[in-house]
Amino acid sequence: MVSPRTFSSRIIAAVIDSVLFADWPPALRDELGASAANGAVGTRLLLEDEHARHWEIRLAPGERIGFHRHVLDYVWTCVTGGLALSHTADGASLDVTYGVGETRRLSFDEGASMTHDLANVGDADLLFTTIEYLDSANAALSVGRAAYTA
């Protein structure tokens, strides 16, 4: 039997979910739910050693990298600049303009993470390099063998 408190929590969660993700197609919501363990933060893993993972994200116009979860400290650089759409785990849909050479560093405390996707909504290729640091506060997630295409 489900307690009244558990039942109420489930109803509240369902209402919040329906509001936050109202403009998302069901397939996108389902993909987000299945992505918690996806550590493939790029389209191609160029190099992994005992210190870092070096990634490339290359998206042609209209292409998208699916939801993935960042748990490691990392730095990214947008090589080409361009326009993107990113959906985040909190239900936000963000239109972003990246400048050529734009670079950011993100860090995560123990237990913290960020999940998002990225779609190229511009009219030219969008290229990023990303370096994840394996000596971060969190253990690295699996990237699967498909990411090793270097």
C-alpha positions, -999 to 999 in steps of 0.1 A, spaced: 0 0 0 12 35 -9 13 59 20 -6 92 17 27 111 19 43 90 -9 11 94 -30 11 132 -25 48 134 -34 41 115 -67 13 138 -76 34 169 -69 63 154 -90 39 147 -119 24 182 -118 59 198 -117 70 175 -145 40 184 -167 47 221 -162 85 221 -166 85 199 -196 52 209 -212 68 220 -245 90 189 -249 79 161 -271 75 128 -252 105 112 -270 128 140 -256 114 135 -221 120 97 -224 156 102 -236 163 125 -207 150 99 -182 173 73 -198 205 94 -198 215 95 -162 245 72 -167 256 85 -202 291 99 -197 297 104 -235 299 142 -234 311 145 -270 306 130 -305 341 115 -306 366 106 -278 399 117 -292 421 106 -263 418 92 -228 447 88 -204 451 86 -166 445 124 -163 418 134 -188 394 127 -216 397 148 -247 365 151 -267 353 166 -300 317 177 -306 311 182 -343 275 189 -353 263 197 -389 233 220 -392 203 202 -378 224 176 -359 222 170 -322 241 152 -295 217 135 -272 214 140 -234 246 133 -215 256 139 -179 286 159 -168 301 148 -134 337 157 -140 353 191 -140 359 202 -176 367 230 -200 352 235 -234 361 257 -263 338 265 -292 362 264 -322 337 277 -349 311 297 -332 274 292 -340 238 289 -328 226 260 -306 196 249 -287 201 230 -254 176 213 -232 185 208 -196 174 184 -169 154 211 -151 131 215 -181 148 246 -196 152 251 -234 180 275 -241 189 293 -273 226 300 -272 250 319 -295 286 308 -292 315 330 -303 346 317 -321 371 307 -294 346 311 -265 359 290 -236 343 280 -203 354 259 -173 329 241 -151 334 223 -118 312 199 -99 313 193 -61 309 157 -50 275 144 -60 268 173 -83 262 170 -121 246 186 -151 226 169 -178 218 185 -212 217 179 -249 229 202 -277 215 208 -312 231 229 -340 203 253 -351 226 274 -372 236 271 -409 272 260 -405 290 232 -387 294 237 -349 327 224 -335 337 222 -298 367 206 -280 361 195 -244 386 182 -218 373 164 -188 396 160 -158 395 125 -143 408 137 -109 376 155 -101 354 151 -70 332 125 -88 340 92 -104 339 92 -142 308 78 -159 311 51 -185 313 64 -221 307 31 -239 328 17 -266 310 36 -294 327 69 -282 361 55 -290 364 65 -326 398 83 -327 
